[in-house]
């Protein structure tokens, strides 16, 4: 699935809408580093800027470019999800003059608030308001920076634009932000006794991102679900893809419990709920739709009486409960809260929403325990959680010669859910360190199939050692012999076109398709080395300064060090083009991103032009996207005499139901959308056993995943699409064909053919 807007949110504790207004989360399975092929220190890469939620609108202020702190929302105030902003004024820098107008009419919008973020100031600063002509001035901006400008005005939907400043020149030089006419939601929040709830925080997210509470599962399914919960005990945030931060809003109720949220999109559905300072919350108002003919709906929310849970841990006689025992509260299979045990081994949860929850207990030396609890509104539920001593895995860690290894970290975790391992880290595992004789004992392990990995980061003079592949065992077990050998790596010699050792800066990226470990590049006399690497298949991307990037596969087996030989570098070609909208107008500030090459990222200029320098002579997938537009994924094959012309449209919201001819919904299935007459890109990759596999890659395809009710929600670019139920075969028959207009919303029904 692709995210056309580039903004994504993650959330921890999805039951309450207010808990969803959190930071952006991006996980990349790879490590990247810049190396220089001459004797000087390496220069680390700066982290990319990440969009954050904007602060509540500040009071009007002069157009002097000062970055002032935005106040917290006052009672009855209206604003987006708030975040702190710096109190210090920025240093002198570059200025930008822009304008805010209404979509369609082009009328000036006076009094609009401007919020600006840069890589140097991620929280942002407030400017404005705009004058009678809708103009604003931004001062004190840094050079060589990407600037995000957001505009908000009463009665309008907020918008943003990206400005790229390079060598003192902003592009576009005079940005224009077009704001569509929006709607508002008014309402009241009441206490359980029906009185007004003053100071309650009201939160809004798009209804398409809100998750329904998971239904109760049959007992047969619950075993599998509980195993997943134990595996995911870390409580990691769940990606919330496709959510634009401009669609997230917060307000604080006034003394009479009323609130008003302005600037919401028309013909769009939201979910609204509220929470009080004591932690109590309301049931969400779902599918609150702002129709064009009715742009100001009213909602009423009532706080539920607070409930609490008292969880008492109990263990068999002679088995002490560790001080760091903890219980996590899960609702709908997702993390909602955590409580540490006190001196009496009791964990307490306050302000718990009523309904069915699960308590997941983890204590060293004991097996994980999951208890289902039904919480009644306004009641305290007392739960006894019996702990059972866990299984143990005991043994010794030795090197390739059979010598015991001291100081090695041994991790044991359930095999389910650890089929893919990143950086040799098992999820939900227990650890121990080997003693002077290489012995270890890991307790508190769930019985059954487990995986074992061993690792020692520093082991001079032999280098880092570890298990080259995870060891599968059945717990409990004793007398295990784990071999932690020296890990492999790779080297490659870079030569200039005249076959001299390359001297210059090289960006090195090493990644594994399965998400396993990766390494960093080091250089000696024109040779790039990448140690250490576990056994497996890797993709190595090298981006040498002034030359085209190169890709190579690395197959590491039995800890071997792989010599890739010599690579004669090529200066490549310059790929040029323009990014336009569907009306043929240039899209300034559009992002041009070569897939799988982290350094090949740029922005279009004011005329929508771009140049990708030193492009290899073979095809690569390039992603073109811009704020408010759907991204296009295109395989670019360089041609010296043909500049590219890329057309971007506004995202299409594509929802519906997948069912069989019998009427039965098809749950948890995956379909694929492809462009018609699309030619696949054939790729051959090496497997870990040395064999190869060939697959077809259709650039820009979209995968549709249905939920338990057979429904789906996807955002795609406009145009013609063909759907397939079997995306593994070239000869698959289409199941539907659709042509979407620019920016439309459509709900359809897909009927799958019989098996």
C-alpha positions as CSV (number, residue, x, y, z in Angstrom):
1,X,0.0,0.0,0.0
2,X,1.3,3.4,-0.9
3,X,0.8,6.6,1.1
4,X,0.2,9.4,-1.5
5,X,0.6,12.3,1.0
6,X,3.8,11.3,2.6
7,X,2.5,12.1,6.1
8,X,2.0,9.2,8.5
9,X,1.2,9.0,12.1
10,X,1.7,6.2,14.6
11,X,-0.3,5.6,17.7
12,X,0.1,3.8,20.9
13,X,-3.2,3.0,22.6
14,X,-5.7,3.3,19.8
15,X,-8.9,3.1,21.9
16,X,-9.0,6.8,22.5
17,X,-8.9,9.2,19.6
18,X,-6.8,11.7,21.6
19,X,-4.1,9.0,22.0
20,X,-3.8,8.8,18.2
21,X,-2.4,12.3,17.8
22,X,1.2,11.2,18.2
23,X,4.6,11.5,16.4
24,X,5.3,10.2,12.9
25,X,7.0,6.8,12.8
26,X,9.2,5.5,9.9
27,X,11.1,2.3,10.1
28,X,13.7,1.5,7.4
29,X,15.3,-2.0,7.3
30,X,18.9,-0.9,6.6
31,X,21.8,1.1,7.8
32,X,23.4,3.9,5.8
33,X,26.6,5.8,6.2
34,X,28.9,8.2,4.3
35,X,32.5,7.1,3.8
36,X,35.3,9.0,2.2
37,X,38.1,7.3,0.3
38,X,40.8,9.6,1.6
39,X,42.3,9.9,5.2
40,X,39.9,12.3,6.8
41,X,37.1,11.7,9.3
42,X,33.7,10.6,7.9
43,X,30.8,13.1,8.0
44,X,27.5,11.7,9.4
45,X,24.4,12.3,7.5
46,X,21.8,14.7,9.0
47,X,18.5,13.0,9.9
48,X,15.6,13.9,7.5
49,X,13.0,16.4,8.7
50,X,9.8,14.8,10.0
51,X,6.4,16.4,10.0
52,X,5.0,17.0,13.4
53,X,1.6,18.2,14.5
54,X,1.3,22.0,14.5
55,X,0.7,24.2,17.5
56,X,-2.6,25.8,18.3
57,X,-3.1,29.1,16.4
58,X,-1.4,32.0,18.2
59,X,-2.8,35.5,18.6
60,X,-2.4,37.9,15.7
61,X,1.1,39.4,15.5
62,X,3.0,41.7,13.2
63,X,4.5,40.4,10.0
64,X,8.0,40.6,11.3
65,X,9.0,37.0,11.0
66,X,9.6,36.5,14.7
67,X,9.2,32.9,15.9
68,X,7.1,33.2,19.0
69,X,5.8,30.5,21.3
70,X,2.2,29.5,20.7
71,X,0.0,29.4,23.8
72,X,-1.8,26.2,24.9
73,X,-5.4,26.2,23.8
74,X,-7.6,28.2,26.2
75,X,-11.1,27.2,27.2
76,X,-13.3,27.1,24.1
77,X,-10.3,27.5,21.8
78,X,-10.1,25.9,18.4
79,X,-7.0,24.4,16.9
80,X,-5.1,21.5,15.4
81,X,-3.3,18.9,17.6
82,X,-1.0,21.0,19.6
83,X,2.8,20.7,20.2
84,X,5.4,22.9,21.8
85,X,7.1,25.6,19.9
86,X,10.4,27.4,20.7
87,X,10.4,30.6,22.6
88,X,13.5,32.1,21.1
89,X,13.6,34.1,18.0
90,X,15.5,32.5,15.1
91,X,18.8,34.0,13.8
92,X,18.8,36.3,10.8
93,X,18.4,34.5,7.5
94,X,16.5,34.3,4.3
95,X,13.0,35.8,3.7
96,X,10.0,34.5,1.8
97,X,7.0,36.4,0.7
98,X,3.8,34.4,0.0
99,X,0.1,34.7,-0.3
100,X,-3.0,32.8,0.9
101,X,-6.0,32.6,-1.4
102,X,-9.3,30.7,-1.7
103,X,-9.4,27.7,-4.0
104,X,-11.3,28.3,-7.2
105,X,-12.1,32.0,-6.8
106,X,-8.6,33.1,-6.0
107,X,-9.9,35.6,-3.5
108,X,-7.4,36.8,-0.9
109,X,-7.8,35.4,2.6
110,X,-7.0,38.0,5.3
111,X,-6.2,37.0,8.9
112,X,-4.8,33.6,8.1
113,X,-2.3,32.1,10.5
114,X,1.0,30.8,9.1
115,X,3.0,28.0,10.8
116,X,6.6,27.2,9.6
117,X,8.8,24.2,10.2
118,X,12.4,23.5,9.1
119,X,14.9,20.8,9.8
120,X,16.5,23.1,12.3
121,X,13.1,23.9,14.0
122,X,10.9,20.8,13.8
123,X,8.4,22.1,16.3
124,X,7.9,25.2,14.2
125,X,7.2,28.9,14.6
126,X,4.1,31.0,14.0
127,X,3.8,34.0,11.7
128,X,1.0,36.2,10.7
129,X,-1.8,37.0,10.4
130,X,-2.0,37.7,6.6
131,X,-2.9,41.2,5.5
132,X,-6.0,42.3,3.5
133,X,-4.4,41.0,0.3
134,X,-3.6,37.6,1.9
135,X,0.1,38.3,2.0
136,X,2.6,37.2,4.5
137,X,6.4,37.5,5.0
138,X,8.6,34.8,6.5
139,X,12.0,36.0,7.8
140,X,15.0,34.5,9.4
141,X,14.9,31.2,7.5
142,X,18.0,29.1,7.1
143,X,19.8,28.4,3.9
144,X,20.0,25.0,2.3
145,X,16.8,23.8,3.9
146,X,13.4,22.4,3.2
147,X,10.7,24.7,4.7
148,X,7.2,23.5,5.4
149,X,4.6,26.3,5.4
150,X,1.1,25.7,6.7
151,X,-1.8,28.2,6.5
152,X,-5.1,28.1,8.5
153,X,-8.0,30.5,8.3
154,X,-11.5,30.5,9.8
155,X,-14.0,28.7,7.6
156,X,-11.3,27.1,5.4
157,X,-9.4,23.8,5.3
158,X,-5.8,24.2,6.1
159,X,-3.1,23.7,3.4
160,X,0.6,23.4,3.3
161,X,3.4,23.8,0.7
162,X,7.1,22.8,0.6
163,X,9.7,25.4,-0.2
164,X,13.3,24.4,-1.0
165,X,16.0,27.0,-0.2
166,X,19.3,26.4,-2.0
167,X,22.2,28.8,-2.1
168,X,20.1,31.6,-0.7
169,X,17.3,31.2,-3.3
170,X,13.9,29.8,-2.3
171,X,11.9,27.7,-4.8
172,X,9.1,28.5,-5.3
173,X,10.1,32.1,-4.5
174,X,6.6,33.4,-3.8
175,X,4.5,30.4,-2.6
176,X,0.7,30.6,-2.9
177,X,-1.4,28.5,-0.5
178,X,-4.9,27.7,-1.7
179,X,-7.4,27.0,1.0
180,X,-10.7,25.3,0.3
181,X,-13.9,26.3,2.0
182,X,-14.4,24.1,5.0
183,X,-16.9,23.2,7.7
184,X,-17.1,23.0,11.4
185,X,-18.3,20.8,14.2
186,X,-19.9,22.2,17.4
187,X,-21.0,20.3,20.4
188,X,-21.0,19.8,24.1
189,X,-19.2,17.4,26.5
190,X,-21.2,16.4,29.6
191,X,-20.2,14.7,32.8
192,X,-21.8,11.4,33.8
193,X,-24.3,13.4,35.9
194,X,-25.3,15.3,32.7
195,X,-23.6,18.6,33.9
196,X,-21.2,20.4,31.6
197,X,-17.6,19.1,31.4
198,X,-15.4,22.2,31.4
199,X,-11.8,21.8,30.3
200,X,-12.3,18.5,28.5
201,X,-10.1,17.9,25.5
202,X,-11.9,17.1,22.3
203,X,-10.0,15.2,19.6
204,X,-10.8,14.5,16.0
205,X,-9.3,12.1,13.5
206,X,-10.5,11.0,10.0
207,X,-13.1,8.2,10.4
208,X,-11.2,6.0,7.9
209,X,-8.2,5.8,10.3
210,X,-10.2,4.9,13.4
211,X,-10.2,1.3,14.3
212,X,-13.2,-0.5,15.6
213,X,-12.8,-2.5,18.8
214,X,-11.8,-6.0,17.9
215,X,-14.6,-8.5,18.3
216,X,-14.3,-11.4,20.8
217,X,-12.5,-14.3,19.1
218,X,-13.5,-18.0,19.4
219,X,-11.4,-19.9,21.8
220,X,-9.5,-21.6,19.0
221,X,-8.5,-18.2,17.6
222,X,-7.6,-16.7,21.0
223,X,-4.7,-19.1,21.5
224,X,-3.1,-17.7,18.3
225,X,-4.0,-14.1,19.3
226,X,-2.5,-14.5,22.8
227,X,0.7,-15.8,21.2
228,X,0.9,-12.7,19.1
229,X,0.3,-10.5,22.1
230,X,3.2,-12.2,24.0
231,X,5.4,-11.8,20.9
232,X,4.5,-8.1,20.6
233,X,4.9,-7.4,24.3
234,X,7.1,-4.4,23.6
235,X,4.0,-2.4,22.9
236,X,5.4,-0.8,19.8
237,X,3.4,1.9,18.1
238,X,1.1,0.8,15.2
239,X,1.6,2.7,12.0
240,X,-1.4,4.9,11.0
241,X,-0.8,5.3,7.3
242,X,-2.3,7.8,5.0
243,X,-3.2,10.3,7.8
244,X,-2.5,13.9,7.0
245,X,-1.6,15.9,10.1
246,X,-3.8,18.7,8.8
247,X,-6.8,16.4,9.4
248,X,-6.1,16.1,13.1
249,X,-7.8,18.6,15.4
250,X,-8.1,19.4,19.1
251,X,-10.2,21.8,21.1
252,X,-10.8,22.4,24.9
253,X,-14.4,22.8,26.1
254,X,-15.4,26.1,27.8
255,X,-17.1,26.5,31.2
256,X,-20.4,25.4,29.7
257,X,-18.8,22.3,28.2
258,X,-19.2,23.5,24.6
259,X,-16.6,23.4,21.9
260,X,-16.2,24.3,18.2
261,X,-13.8,22.8,15.7
262,X,-13.3,24.8,12.5
263,X,-11.6,24.1,9.2
264,X,-12.7,20.5,8.6
265,X,-13.1,19.1,5.2
266,X,-16.4,18.9,3.5
267,X,-17.8,15.6,2.2
268,X,-15.5,13.9,4.7
269,X,-16.2,11.7,7.8
270,X,-14.5,12.1,11.2
271,X,-14.4,10.4,14.5
272,X,-14.7,12.6,17.6
273,X,-14.2,11.8,21.3
274,X,-13.2,13.7,24.4
275,X,-11.3,13.0,27.6
276,X,-11.1,14.8,31.0
277,X,-8.2,15.6,33.2
278,X,-8.9,12.7,35.4
279,X,-8.4,10.3,32.5
280,X,-12.1,9.4,31.9
281,X,-13.3,9.5,28.3
282,X,-16.3,9.4,26.1
283,X,-17.5,6.8,23.6
284,X,-16.4,8.1,20.2
285,X,-18.9,9.7,17.9
286,X,-18.2,7.8,14.7
287,X,-18.8,8.8,11.0
288,X,-19.5,12.5,11.7
289,X,-19.8,13.7,8.2
290,X,-19.6,17.3,7.0
291,X,-21.8,17.4,3.9
292,X,-21.6,20.2,1.4
293,X,-25.3,21.1,2.2
294,X,-24.8,20.6,5.9
295,X,-21.3,21.8,6.8
296,X,-21.8,22.3,10.6
297,X,-23.0,19.1,12.4
298,X,-23.5,19.1,16.1
299,X,-22.5,16.3,18.5
300,X,-23.0,15.5,22.1
301,X,-20.5,13.5,24.1
302,X,-20.9,12.1,27.6
303,X,-18.0,11.2,29.8
304,X,-18.2,7.7,31.2
305,X,-17.7,7.0,34.9
306,X,-14.2,5.9,35.6
307,X,-13.4,2.3,36.2
308,X,-10.3,0.7,37.7
309,X,-8.5,-2.6,37.8
310,X,-6.5,-4.1,40.7
311,X,-4.2,-6.9,39.5
312,X,-2.7,-9.1,42.2
313,X,0.3,-11.3,41.2
314,X,0.6,-14.7,42.8
315,X,3.4,-17.2,42.5
316,X,4.0,-20.8,43.9
317,X,5.8,-21.0,47.2
318,X,9.5,-20.8,46.9
319,X,9.4,-18.7,43.7
320,X,9.9,-15.0,44.5
321,X,8.3,-12.5,42.2
322,X,10.9,-10.1,40.8
323,X,10.6,-6.4,41.6
324,X,10.4,-5.4,37.9
325,X,7.3,-7.4,37.2
326,X,4.8,-5.5,35.2
327,X,1.3,-5.8,33.7
328,X,0.2,-4.3,30.4
329,X,-3.4,-3.4,29.5
330,X,-4.5,-4.4,26.0
331,X,-7.8,-3.6,24.3
332,X,-8.7,-5.0,20.9
333,X,-5.2,-6.6,20.8
334,X,-3.4,-3.3,21.1
335,X,-1.5,-1.6,23.9
336,X,-3.3,0.9,26.1
337,X,-1.4,1.2,29.3
338,X,1.2,-0.3,31.7
339,X,1.5,-0.7,35.5
340,X,4.5,-1.8,37.6
341,X,4.0,-4.1,40.5
342,X,4.3,-2.5,44.0
343,X,6.0,-4.0,47.1
344,X,2.9,-6.2,47.6
345,X,3.0,-7.4,43.9
346,X,-0.1,-5.4,43.0
347,X,-0.6,-3.5,39.7
348,X,-3.3,-0.8,39.5
349,X,-5.0,0.8,36.5
350,X,-7.1,3.9,36.9
351,X,-9.6,5.6,34.6
352,X,-10.1,2.5,32.5
353,X,-12.8,2.6,29.8
354,X,-15.5,-0.1,30.3
355,X,-15.4,-3.2,28.1
356,X,-13.4,-6.3,27.6
357,X,-9.6,-6.0,28.0
358,X,-6.7,-8.3,28.5
359,X,-3.9,-8.1,31.1
360,X,-0.6,-9.3,29.9
361,X,1.9,-10.0,32.7
362,X,5.6,-10.4,32.3
363,X,8.0,-11.3,35.2
364,X,11.5,-12.7,34.9
365,X,11.6,-16.4,35.6
366,X,7.9,-16.9,34.9
367,X,5.9,-17.6,31.7
368,X,3.9,-14.7,30.3
369,X,0.3,-14.8,31.4
370,X,-2.7,-13.3,29.7
371,X,-6.0,-12.8,31.6
372,X,-9.3,-11.6,30.1
373,X,-11.1,-9.0,32.2
374,X,-14.6,-7.5,31.7
375,X,-14.6,-3.9,33.1
376,X,-17.9,-2.4,34.2
377,X,-18.4,1.3,34.1
378,X,-17.7,3.0,37.4
379,X,-16.6,-0.2,39.1
380,X,-13.3,-1.6,40.5
381,X,-12.4,-5.0,39.2
382,X,-10.1,-7.1,41.4
383,X,-8.1,-9.8,39.5
384,X,-5.8,-12.5,40.7
385,X,-3.1,-13.4,38.2
386,X,-1.3,-16.7,38.9
387,X,2.3,-16.9,37.7
388,X,3.8,-20.2,36.6
389,X,7.6,-20.7,36.6
390,X,8.8,-20.6,33.0
391,X,10.9,-23.1,31.1
392,X,14.6,-22.8,30.9
393,X,17.2,-23.1,28.1
394,X,20.6,-24.0,29.4
395,X,23.9,-24.7,27.7
396,X,27.3,-23.3,26.6
397,X,28.4,-21.0,23.8
398,X,31.6,-21.9,21.9
399,X,33.5,-20.5,18.9
400,X,34.2,-22.3,15.7
401,X,37.1,-24.2,17.3
402,X,34.9,-25.4,20.2
403,X,36.4,-23.0,22.7
404,X,34.0,-21.5,25.3
405,X,33.2,-17.8,24.9
406,X,32.6,-15.6,27.9
407,X,30.6,-12.4,27.9
408,X,28.2,-13.4,25.1
409,X,24.6,-12.3,25.2
410,X,22.2,-15.1,24.6
411,X,18.6,-14.3,23.7
412,X,15.7,-16.9,23.7
413,X,12.2,-16.1,22.3
414,X,9.2,-17.9,20.9
415,X,9.6,-18.9,17.3
416,X,6.2,-17.7,16.3
417,X,6.5,-14.1,15.0
418,X,10.3,-14.2,14.8
419,X,10.5,-15.6,11.3
420,X,12.0,-12.2,10.2
421,X,14.8,-10.9,12.4
422,X,16.3,-7.4,12.2
423,X,19.9,-6.9,13.5
424,X,19.7,-10.3,15.2
425,X,17.2,-9.1,17.7
426,X,14.4,-11.5,18.7
427,X,11.0,-10.0,19.8
428,X,9.7,-10.8,23.2
429,X,12.8,-12.6,24.3
430,X,14.6,-13.3,27.6
431,X,18.4,-12.8,27.8
432,X,21.4,-14.0,29.8
433,X,25.2,-13.5,29.6
434,X,27.7,-16.4,29.4
435,X,30.1,-16.8,32.3
436,X,33.9,-17.5,32.1
437,X,33.2,-21.1,31.0
438,X,30.7,-20.0,28.3
439,X,27.8,-21.3,30.3
440,X,24.3,-19.7,30.3
441,X,20.8,-20.2,31.6
442,X,17.8,-18.3,30.3
443,X,14.6,-18.8,32.3
444,X,11.1,-17.6,32.1
445,X,10.7,-18.9,28.6
446,X,7.3,-20.1,27.2
447,X,7.3,-23.8,26.6
448,X,7.5,-25.1,23.0
449,X,9.4,-24.0,19.9
450,X,11.9,-21.2,20.6
451,X,14.8,-19.5,18.8
452,X,18.2,-18.8,20.2
453,X,20.7,-16.2,19.1
454,X,24.1,-15.3,20.6
455,X,26.0,-12.1,20.1
456,X,29.2,-10.4,21.3
457,X,29.7,-6.9,19.9
458,X,33.3,-6.6,20.9
459,X,35.6,-9.6,20.7
460,X,39.1,-8.5,19.8
461,X,41.3,-9.7,18.1
462,X,38.9,-12.0,16.2
463,X,36.2,-9.4,15.6
464,X,32.5,-9.6,16.5
465,X,31.1,-13.1,16.9
466,X,27.6,-14.5,16.9
467,X,25.2,-17.2,15.7
468,X,25.1,-16.9,11.9
469,X,21.5,-18.1,11.9
470,X,19.0,-18.5,14.8
471,X,19.1,-21.9,16.5
472,X,15.6,-23.6,16.8
473,X,15.0,-25.6,20.0
474,X,12.1,-27.0,22.1
475,X,12.0,-25.5,25.6
476,X,12.7,-26.6,28.3
477,X,16.1,-28.0,27.3
478,X,19.5,-28.3,28.9
479,X,23.0,-29.2,27.6
480,X,22.6,-27.0,24.4
481,X,25.8,-26.2,22.5
482,X,25.6,-22.9,20.6
483,X,28.3,-22.0,18.1
484,X,29.0,-18.3,17.8
485,X,31.5,-17.9,15.0
486,X,33.1,-14.9,13.4
487,X,30.6,-13.0,11.2
488,X,31.1,-12.4,7.5
489,X,31.4,-9.3,5.5
490,X,32.1,-8.0,2.0
491,X,34.6,-5.8,0.1
492,X,34.7,-4.1,-3.2
493,X,37.3,-2.1,-5.1
494,X,36.1,1.1,-6.8
495,X,37.9,2.3,-9.9
496,X,37.5,5.5,-11.9
497,X,36.7,5.1,-15.6
498,X,40.5,5.2,-16.4
499,X,40.9,2.3,-13.9
500,X,42.5,4.3,-11.1
501,X,41.5,3.8,-7.4
502,X,38.6,6.0,-6.7
503,X,39.3,8.8,-4.2
504,X,36.2,10.7,-2.9
505,X,33.1,10.4,-0.8
506,X,31.0,7.3,-1.0
507,X,27.5,6.7,0.5
508,X,27.1,3.1,1.5
509,X,23.7,1.4,2.2
510,X,23.4,-2.3,3.1
511,X,20.1,-3.9,3.6
512,X,18.5,-7.4,3.7
513,X,15.1,-8.1,2.2
514,X,14.0,-10.1,5.3
515,X,15.0,-7.2,7.5
516,X,18.0,-9.0,9.1
517,X,21.2,-7.3,10.2
518,X,23.2,-4.9,8.1
519,X,26.7,-3.3,8.3
520,X,28.6,-0.1,7.8
521,X,31.1,0.7,5.1
522,X,34.8,1.3,5.8
523,X,37.4,2.3,3.3
524,X,41.1,1.6,2.8
525,X,43.0,2.7,-0.4
526,X,39.9,2.7,-2.7
527,X,38.4,-0.4,-1.2
528,X,35.0,-0.3,0.6
529,X,34.6,-3.0,3.3
530,X,31.3,-3.9,4.9
531,X,31.7,-5.9,8.1
532,X,30.2,-7.7,10.0
533,X,27.3,-9.4,8.3
534,X,25.2,-12.4,9.4
535,X,24.7,-15.3,6.9
536,X,22.2,-14.2,4.3
537,X,21.5,-12.2,1.2
538,X,22.1,-8.5,1.1
539,X,21.7,-5.6,-1.3
540,X,24.7,-3.2,-1.4
541,X,24.1,0.3,-2.8
542,X,27.2,2.5,-3.4
543,X,26.8,6.2,-4.3
544,X,30.2,7.6,-5.2
545,X,30.5,11.3,-5.6
546,X,30.4,12.4,-9.2
547,X,29.5,9.0,-10.5
548,X,26.4,6.8,-11.0
549,X,25.3,4.7,-8.1
550,X,25.8,0.9,-8.3
551,X,24.0,-2.0,-6.8
552,X,25.3,-5.5,-6.0
553,X,24.0,-8.6,-4.2
554,X,26.0,-10.1,-1.4
555,X,25.6,-13.7,-0.3
556,X,27.2,-14.5,3.0
557,X,27.5,-18.2,4.0
558,X,29.3,-19.8,6.9
559,X,30.7,-16.4,8.0
560,X,32.7,-16.0,4.8
561,X,34.1,-12.6,3.8
562,X,32.9,-12.0,0.2
563,X,35.1,-10.2,-2.3
564,X,33.0,-8.5,-5.0
565,X,36.0,-7.7,-7.1
566,X,36.4,-4.4,-8.9
567,X,33.7,-2.0,-10.1
568,X,34.7,0.5,-12.8
569,X,32.5,3.6,-12.1
570,X,30.5,5.4,-14.7
571,X,29.6,9.1,-14.6
572,X,26.1,8.1,-15.7
573,X,23.7,10.5,-17.4
574,X,21.5,13.4,-16.2
575,X,17.8,12.7,-16.2
576,X,15.7,15.9,-16.6
577,X,12.0,16.6,-16.6
578,X,9.0,18.5,-15.2
579,X,6.3,17.7,-12.7
580,X,2.9,19.1,-13.7
581,X,-0.6,18.8,-12.4
582,X,-3.4,17.4,-14.6
583,X,-4.1,20.8,-15.9
584,X,-0.6,21.2,-17.1
585,X,0.5,23.7,-14.4
586,X,4.0,23.2,-12.9
587,X,4.1,21.7,-9.4
588,X,6.8,23.5,-7.5
589,X,8.5,21.8,-4.6
590,X,7.5,18.3,-5.7
591,X,9.6,15.5,-4.2
592,X,11.6,13.4,-6.6
593,X,12.9,10.2,-4.9
594,X,14.8,7.4,-6.5
595,X,13.6,4.2,-4.8
596,X,16.2,2.4,-2.7
597,X,18.9,5.1,-3.2
598,X,18.6,7.2,0.0
599,X,20.8,10.1,-1.3
600,X,18.9,10.5,-4.6
601,X,16.2,12.9,-3.3
602,X,15.4,16.3,-4.7
603,X,12.7,19.0,-5.1
604,X,11.4,20.6,-8.3
605,X,12.0,24.3,-8.9
606,X,9.4,27.0,-9.5
607,X,8.7,25.8,-13.0
608,X,8.4,22.2,-11.8
609,X,11.7,21.2,-13.3
610,X,14.1,18.7,-11.8
611,X,17.5,17.0,-12.7
612,X,18.7,13.7,-11.4
613,X,22.4,13.8,-11.9
614,X,24.6,10.8,-12.5
615,X,21.7,8.4,-13.2
616,X,22.8,4.9,-14.1
617,X,22.2,3.8,-17.7
618,X,19.7,1.1,-16.7
619,X,16.1,1.7,-15.4
620,X,15.3,2.5,-11.8
621,X,12.0,3.3,-10.0
622,X,11.5,6.9,-9.1
623,X,8.7,8.2,-6.9
624,X,7.2,11.6,-7.7
625,X,5.0,13.3,-5.1
626,X,3.9,16.6,-3.7
627,X,1.7,18.0,-0.9
628,X,-1.9,17.4,-1.7
629,X,-1.2,15.1,-4.7
630,X,-1.1,11.4,-5.1
631,X,2.4,9.9,-5.6
632,X,3.3,8.3,-8.9
633,X,5.8,5.4,-9.0
634,X,7.5,5.2,-12.4
635,X,10.3,3.2,-13.8
636,X,12.7,5.7,-15.4
637,X,14.9,4.4,-18.2
638,X,17.3,7.3,-19.1
639,X,17.1,8.7,-22.7
640,X,19.3,11.6,-23.5
641,X,16.9,13.3,-25.9
642,X,13.6,12.8,-24.0
643,X,12.9,14.9,-20.9
644,X,10.3,13.3,-18.6
645,X,6.9,14.9,-18.1
646,X,5.2,13.6,-14.9
647,X,1.5,14.4,-14.3
648,X,0.2,14.4,-10.7
649,X,-3.4,14.3,-9.7
650,X,-5.2,14.6,-6.4
651,X,-5.7,11.3,-4.4
652,X,-8.7,9.2,-4.9
653,X,-10.4,7.6,-1.9
654,X,-11.2,4.0,-2.9
655,X,-13.3,2.0,-0.4
656,X,-15.6,-1.0,-0.7
657,X,-16.4,-4.6,0.1
658,X,-14.9,-7.8,-1.3
659,X,-17.2,-10.8,-1.4
660,X,-17.7,-14.1,-3.1
661,X,-20.5,-14.8,-5.6
662,X,-22.4,-16.5,-2.7
663,X,-22.5,-13.1,-0.9
664,X,-19.9,-14.2,1.8
665,X,-17.4,-11.4,2.6
666,X,-13.8,-12.2,2.0
667,X,-11.8,-11.3,5.1
668,X,-8.1,-10.9,5.4
669,X,-7.4,-11.2,1.7
670,X,-5.1,-9.1,-0.6
671,X,-5.9,-7.8,-4.0
672,X,-3.7,-5.7,-6.3
673,X,-4.4,-2.7,-8.5
674,X,-2.2,-2.2,-11.6
675,X,-2.2,0.2,-14.5
676,X,-3.4,-1.2,-17.8
677,X,-0.8,-2.4,-20.4
678,X,1.9,-2.1,-17.7
679,X,5.1,-4.0,-18.5
680,X,6.7,-5.6,-15.4
681,X,10.3,-5.2,-14.4
682,X,11.8,-8.7,-14.1
683,X,14.2,-9.1,-11.2
684,X,16.3,-12.1,-10.3
685,X,17.4,-12.4,-6.7
686,X,19.5,-14.8,-4.8
687,X,18.2,-16.9,-1.9
688,X,20.1,-17.7,1.2
689,X,20.8,-21.2,0.0
690,X,22.5,-19.8,-3.2
691,X,19.6,-20.6,-5.6
692,X,17.9,-17.8,-7.5
693,X,14.3,-16.7,-8.0
694,X,12.8,-14.5,-10.6
695,X,9.9,-12.2,-10.0
696,X,8.0,-9.4,-11.8
697,X,7.8,-6.0,-10.2
698,X,5.0,-3.7,-11.4
699,X,6.1,-0.2,-10.3
700,X,3.3,1.8,-8.7
701,X,1.0,-1.2,-7.9
702,X,-1.3,-0.9,-4.9
703,X,-2.2,-3.7,-2.6
704,X,-5.6,-3.8,-1.1
705,X,-6.0,-5.6,2.2
706,X,-9.5,-6.4,3.5
707,X,-10.4,-6.4,7.2
708,X,-12.4,-9.0,9.1
709,X,-15.6,-7.8,7.5
710,X,-14.2,-7.9,4.0
711,X,-14.0,-4.2,3.7
712,X,-11.0,-2.1,2.5
713,X,-9.9,1.5,2.3
714,X,-7.2,2.7,-0.1
715,X,-6.0,5.9,-1.5
716,X,-4.7,5.8,-5.1
717,X,-3.9,8.3,-7.9
718,X,-6.6,9.1,-10.4
719,X,-6.9,7.3,-13.8
720,X,-7.6,3.8,-15.0
721,X,-6.9,0.8,-12.8
722,X,-7.3,-3.0,-13.2
723,X,-7.8,-5.3,-10.2
724,X,-6.4,-8.8,-9.8
725,X,-7.0,-11.4,-7.1
726,X,-3.9,-13.4,-8.0
727,X,-0.9,-11.0,-8.3
728,X,1.7,-13.8,-8.5
729,X,0.9,-14.7,-12.1
730,X,1.1,-12.8,-15.4
731,X,-1.9,-14.8,-16.7
732,X,-4.2,-13.8,-13.8
733,X,-7.6,-12.8,-14.9
734,X,-8.8,-9.3,-13.9
735,X,-11.6,-9.0,-11.4
736,X,-12.5,-5.4,-12.2
737,X,-11.6,-2.3,-14.0
738,X,-12.2,1.3,-12.8
739,X,-11.5,4.8,-14.0
740,X,-11.3,7.3,-11.2
741,X,-11.7,11.1,-11.6
742,X,-9.2,13.5,-10.0
743,X,-9.8,13.6,-6.2
744,X,-13.0,11.6,-6.3
745,X,-14.3,9.3,-3.5
746,X,-15.9,6.0,-4.5
747,X,-17.3,3.0,-2.7
748,X,-17.5,-0.2,-4.7
749,X,-18.2,-3.9,-4.4
750,X,-15.8,-6.5,-5.8
751,X,-17.1,-10.0,-6.4
752,X,-14.4,-12.7,-6.6
753,X,-14.8,-15.6,-9.0
754,X,-15.4,-19.1,-7.6
755,X,-12.4,-21.2,-6.7
